């Protein structure tokens, strides 16, 4: 009997002890994490089709994941991170951000590995043109409606550009897509049937051609010409006083003064948009430029770094799947493909203006000159930046216009060749 009681007592004791230990194990089913820390707001986007965001549940030593949003439903949105924590998962500390979305205000904790830095489908710095500018189609593209919420724009109702129409720009803005910014124009077609936003690279400026192309005139008849009679526009009718008009001469394409350099003209300012459109339209730009090559671009060797390129011009290229214009240039007399036209810097001292990115030249700015920059508030609330490129060392000096002293200050030197590339 005593032996039986002893066994029973031992069994009860061990049973209680085992039950307590099991309860402790069952209670500890979450993860350890660090305290929540506030961070400076950061913008992210996600391409993930599998990731999710979570509610925060449990304590620091017993954090549990509870799904609330699938990232695949927010691939067109920007996530703003405001807090962070490290969660120990499978023996490794993983960084998690607390985020909220520009779309539907969704929020939760998400693993940083599902995010990429940068804004997506957002617009900023919308400016209204005081005097609307006219453009025509440079290459095929669509005009879109983006909605009224600039922090969560969406591309919809795309309408193809028409190369027979003129487009009047009334507003411009910067659009962020997958962390990269692009300039977009709000345009209205000349037939007033299309209104919306279009990427600026699909358009070319039509102002210059309208101002600089002179109408072709013809003489009504020889008697009027000799006596100082009226000179009118040819109508193309076969009968009437213009029937004997001389055939009109073809108008030569306009060549901007900055596209050539005889060594006698002074330094000129060039808006990069006009430079880019001019070259990509098949026009010759004969001024030598410095261009950065980062991969094989049709040259005899694999180029890395900057090289002097002459005679930029585009040619029509096509294959069974593409029709486009390809820019070419010459390096030491050999024809090369130029893929990185944005890094071109004229070596004659001309200045390229890149709107938001500032001014680029091989020369330094004149001390007190206010160079034209296409940004609102220039030289009043906003100080432009001038990048002076040094050919021999392939780096930059950076100048800023001092709004207090009204002169250019050299603010840094030896900026290795990454600016503007």
C-alpha positions in Angstrom: 0.0 0.0 0.0 2.7 2.4 0.9 4.6 1.5 -2.2 1.5 2.1 -4.3 0.9 5.5 -2.7 4.5 6.5 -3.4 4.2 5.7 -7.0 0.9 7.6 -7.2 2.5 10.7 -5.6 5.5 10.6 -7.9 3.2 10.3 -10.9 1.2 13.2 -9.8 4.3 15.4 -9.2 5.8 14.5 -12.5 2.5 15.0 -14.2 2.1 18.5 -12.9 5.7 19.4 -13.7 5.3 18.1 -17.3 2.1 20.0 -17.7 3.6 23.3 -16.6 6.6 22.9 -19.0 4.2 22.0 -21.9 2.1 25.1 -21.2 5.2 27.2 -21.2 6.3 25.8 -24.6 2.8 26.3 -26.0 2.7 29.9 -24.9 6.0 30.7 -26.6 4.9 30.3 -30.2 5.9 33.8 -31.5 9.2 35.6 -32.4 11.5 37.9 -30.6 11.7 41.5 -31.9 13.4 44.8 -30.9 11.6 47.8 -29.7 9.9 49.9 -32.4 12.1 52.8 -33.5 10.8 55.9 -35.4 12.7 56.7 -38.7 12.8 59.6 -41.1 10.0 58.8 -43.6 11.2 56.7 -46.5 9.5 56.0 -49.8 9.4 52.4 -51.2 7.5 50.4 -53.8 7.1 46.7 -54.2 7.0 44.3 -57.2 6.4 41.3 -55.0 3.6 38.9 -55.9 4.0 36.8 -52.7 4.8 39.2 -49.9 2.2 40.5 -47.4 2.0 43.1 -44.6 1.2 42.1 -41.0 -0.6 43.4 -37.9 1.5 43.7 -34.8 0.4 41.1 -32.2 2.1 40.0 -29.0 5.0 41.2 -26.9 8.6 41.8 -27.7 9.4 38.2 -26.8 6.3 36.7 -28.4 5.6 38.6 -31.6 3.1 36.9 -33.9 2.5 37.5 -37.5 -1.1 38.1 -38.7 -1.6 38.9 -42.4 -3.6 41.9 -43.4 -2.6 42.9 -47.0 -1.1 41.2 -50.0 1.6 43.3 -51.7 0.5 42.1 -55.2 -2.6 44.3 -54.8 -0.3 47.4 -54.3 2.2 47.0 -57.1 1.1 50.4 -58.5 1.5 52.3 -55.2 4.1 54.0 -53.0 4.7 52.7 -49.4 5.9 55.2 -46.8 7.9 53.7 -43.9 7.7 55.5 -40.6 9.0 52.9 -38.1 11.3 49.9 -38.0 12.0 46.8 -35.9 14.2 43.7 -36.2 12.4 40.4 -35.8 14.4 37.2 -35.2 13.1 34.6 -37.8 14.8 31.2 -38.1 17.8 32.4 -36.1 18.3 35.5 -38.3 17.4 39.2 -37.5 15.3 40.6 -40.3 14.5 44.3 -40.7 10.8 45.1 -40.9 9.2 48.5 -41.6 5.9 49.8 -40.5 4.4 51.3 -43.7 1.3 52.9 -45.1 0.3 52.9 -48.7 -0.6 55.9 -50.9 -3.4 53.6 -52.3 -6.4 53.1 -50.0 -4.2 54.0 -46.9 -3.4 50.3 -46.2 -0.8 49.9 -43.4 1.1 47.2 -41.5 4.6 45.6 -40.9 6.5 44.3 -43.9 9.8 42.6 -44.4 12.3 45.1 -46.0 13.3 42.5 -48.5 10.0 42.9 -50.3 10.6 46.7 -50.8 12.7 48.8 -53.2 13.7 52.3 -52.4 11.9 55.1 -54.3 8.5 56.5 -55.2 6.1 54.9 -57.7 3.1 56.4 -59.5 3.4 59.8 -57.8 3.6 63.3 -59.3 5.0 66.5 -57.9 6.1 70.0 -58.9 3.2 70.7 -61.2 3.7 74.0 -62.9 1.2 75.9 -65.1 2.6 77.5 -68.3 2.0 81.2 -68.4 2.3 81.0 -72.2 1.3 77.6 -73.6 3.9 75.9 -75.9 3.2 73.9 -78.9 4.6 70.4 -79.7 4.3 67.7 -82.3 4.8 64.0 -82.1 8.5 62.9 -82.1 7.8 59.2 -81.7 4.7 57.0 -80.9 3.3 57.3 -77.4 0.1 57.7 -75.4 -1.7 60.5 -73.7 -3.1 59.4 -70.3 -5.5 60.4 -67.6 -3.7 60.3 -64.2 -6.4 61.3 -61.8 -6.5 64.1 -59.3 -4.6 62.5 -56.4 -1.0 63.4 -57.0 0.3 61.0 -54.3 -1.5 58.0 -56.0 -1.8 58.6 -59.7 -2.8 55.9 -62.1 -2.4 55.6 -65.9 -5.6 55.0 -67.7 -7.6 55.7 -70.9 -4.4 56.0 -73.0 -4.9 57.7 -76.4 -2.2 57.4 -79.1 -0.5 60.6 -80.2 -1.3 61.7 -83.8 1.6 62.9 -85.9 -0.9 65.1 -87.9 -1.8 67.2 -84.9 -0.2 69.9 -82.8 -0.4 69.6 -79.0 -0.6 72.6 -76.7 1.2 72.2 -73.4 -0.6 74.0 -70.5 1.1 72.2 -67.5 4.2 70.2 -66.6 5.1 68.0 -63.7 7.5 65.3 -62.5 6.2 61.7 -62.4 7.9 59.0 -60.4 7.8 55.4 -61.6 9.7 52.6 -59.9 12.0 55.1 -58.2 12.9 57.1 -61.3 11.6 60.5 -62.2 10.4 61.7 -65.6 9.0 64.9 -67.0 5.4 64.8 -68.1 3.4 67.4 -70.0 -0.4 68.1 -69.8 -1.4 68.7 -73.4 -4.5 69.5 -75.4 -4.6 68.4 -79.1 -5.2 71.0 -81.8 -8.6 69.4 -82.5 -9.5 69.6 -78.8 -10.4 65.9 -78.7 -7.5 64.7 -76.5 -6.5 66.1 -73.2 -4.1 64.5 -70.7 -0.6 63.7 -69.6 2.2 62.5 -71.9 5.9 61.7 -71.4 7.9 64.7 -72.7 10.2 62.4 -74.7 7.4 61.5 -77.1 7.1 65.2 -78.2 9.3 67.7 -80.0 9.1 71.4 -79.8 7.1 72.9 -82.6 7.7 76.6 -81.7 11.0 77.0 -83.5 9.9 75.4 -86.8 6.8 77.6 -86.9 8.8 80.8 -86.3 11.8 80.1 -88.4 10.3 78.4 -91.5 9.4 81.2 -94.0 6.5 80.7 -96.3 7.3 80.0 -100.0 6.2 82.9 -102.2 5.9 83.1 -105.9 5.5 86.0 -108.3 2.0 86.5 -109.8 3.6 87.4 -113.2 6.7 89.0 -114.6 5.1 92.4 -115.1 4.0 92.7 -111.5 7.5 91.6 -110.3 9.2 94.2 -112.5 6.9 97.0 -111.4 6.8 96.2 -107.8 3.4 94.5 -107.9 1.9 92.3 -105.2 3.6 89.1 -104.2 1.2 86.5 -102.9 1.1 82.9 -101.6 0.7 80.2 -104.2 -2.7 78.5 -103.9 -2.1 75.5 -106.1 -5.1 76.3 -108.4 -4.4 75.7 -112.1 -6.4 78.8 -113.2 -6.2 82.5 -112.4 -3.4 85.0 -112.0 -1.1 82.5 -110.2 -1.3 80.0 -113.0 2.1 81.1 -114.4 3.9 81.2 -110.9 7.3 79.7 -110.7 7.5 76.4 -108.8 8.3 76.8 -105.1 11.7 75.8 -103.9 12.0 73.2 -101.1 12.7 74.7 -97.7 16.0 73.5 -96.2 15.7 72.1 -92.7 16.6 74.6 -90.0 20.0 74.1 -88.3 20.2 75.7 -84.9 23.2 77.9 -84.3 24.4 75.6 -81.5 24.5 72.5 -83.7 27.7 73.7 -85.4 30.8 75.7 -84.3 33.1 77.5 -86.6 35.3 78.5 -83.7 34.2 82.2 -84.0 30.9 82.2 -82.1 30.6 82.5 -78.3 29.4 80.0 -75.7 25.7 79.1 -76.0 22.9 77.8 -73.7 21.2 74.7 -75.0 18.0 73.1 -73.5 18.7 69.4 -73.4 15.1 68.6 -74.6 15.8 70.5 -77.8 19.3 68.9 -78.1 17.9 65.4 -77.6 15.0 65.9 -80.0 17.2 67.5 -82.7 19.7 64.6 -82.8 17.1 61.8 -82.5 15.2 63.3 -85.4 18.1 62.5 -87.8 19.9 65.9 -87.7 23.7 66.2 -87.5 25.3 67.7 -84.4 28.9 68.2 -85.4 30.3 69.7 -82.1 32.5 67.2 -80.3 31.1 65.9 -77.1 32.2 63.8 -74.1 30.0 60.8 -73.7 30.1 58.1 -71.0 30.0 54.5 -72.2 29.0 51.8 -69.6 28.7 48.8 -71.8 29.3 47.5 -75.3 27.6 50.0 -77.7 28.6 48.9 -81.1 32.2 50.2 -80.8 35.2 48.0 -81.8 36.0 47.3 -78.1 34.1 47.2 -74.8 34.2 50.8 -73.7 34.1 51.8 -70.1 34.4 55.5 -69.1 34.3 58.7 -71.1 35.3 59.2 -74.7 35.2 62.1 -77.2 32.5 61.5 -79.8 32.0 63.6 -83.0 29.2 63.9 -85.5 26.1 62.8 -83.6 23.3 61.7 -85.8 20.4 59.2 -85.7 19.5 56.7 -88.4 16.4 54.7 -89.1 16.7 51.2 -87.8 14.3 48.3 -88.1 14.1 44.6 -87.7 11.1 42.2 -87.7 10.1 43.4 -84.2 11.2 47.1 -83.9 11.2 50.4 -85.8 13.2 53.1 -84.2 15.9 55.7 -84.7 19.4 54.8 -83.3 21.9 57.5 -82.5 25.5 57.1 -83.8 28.7 59.0 -83.4 32.4 58.6 -84.3 35.3 57.7 -82.0 38.7 58.1 -83.8 36.9 57.7 -87.1 35.0 54.6 -86.2 31.2 54.6 -86.1 29.7 53.7 -82.7 26.3 53.3 -81.2 25.4 56.0 -78.6 23.0 54.7 -76.0 23.7 57.3 -73.3 22.9 60.6 -74.9 22.0 62.1 -71.5 25.7 62.1 -70.6 26.8 64.1 -73.6 28.8 67.3 -72.7 29.8 69.7 -75.5 33.5 70.2 -75.4 33.4 73.7 -77.0 32.1 75.3 -73.8 28.4 75.4 -74.6 26.1 74.8 -71.7 23.4 72.1 -71.5 20.4 72.9 -69.3 18.7 69.8 -67.8 15.8 71.5 -66.0 15.7 70.0 -62.5 19.3 68.7 -62.7 20.9 72.0 -63.4 23.6 73.2 -65.9 26.6 71.3 -67.3 29.6 72.7 -69.2 33.4 72.3 -69.4 33.6 75.9 -68.4 32.9 77.6 -65.1 30.0 80.0 -64.8 30.5 83.7 -65.1 30.5 85.1 -61.5 27.3 87.1 -61.6 25.4 85.8 -64.6 21.9 84.4 -64.0 21.6 81.6 -66.6 18.1 80.6 -67.7 16.8 77.5 -66.0 13.3 76.1 -66.7 12.2 75.9 -63.1 9.8 78.1 -61.2 11.4 80.4 -58.6 14.9 80.3 -60.1 17.3 82.8 -58.5 14.5 83.9 -56.1 13.8 80.9 -53.8 15.8 78.3 -55.6 19.6 78.3 -56.4 20.6 76.5 -59.6 23.5 74.1 -59.8 26.3 74.2 -62.3 28.4 71.1 -63.0 31.8 72.0 -64.5 33.2 68.9 -66.2 37.0 68.5 -66.2 38.0 66.5 -69.3 41.5 65.3 -68.2 40.5 64.0 -64.8 36.9 63.0 -65.8 35.3 64.5 -62.7 33.3 67.6 -61.8 33.4 70.8 -59.8 30.0 71.9 -58.5 28.9 75.5 -58.4 25.8 76.9 -56.7 24.3 80.4 -57.2 24.4 82.2 -53.9 21.1 84.0 -53.4 22.6 86.3 -50.8 25.8 87.5 -52.6 24.3 87.1 -56.1 27.3 85.1 -57.4 28.3 81.6 -58.2 30.1 79.7 -55.4 32.3 76.6 -55.9 30.8 74.3 -53.3 32.7 71.1 -54.0 35.4 69.6 -56.3 36.4 66.2 -57.5 32.9 64.8 -57.9 33.9 61.6 -59.6 32.2 61.0 -62.9 28.7 59.9 -61.7 26.8 63.1 -61.9 24.4 63.4 -64.9 25.1 59.8 -66.0 
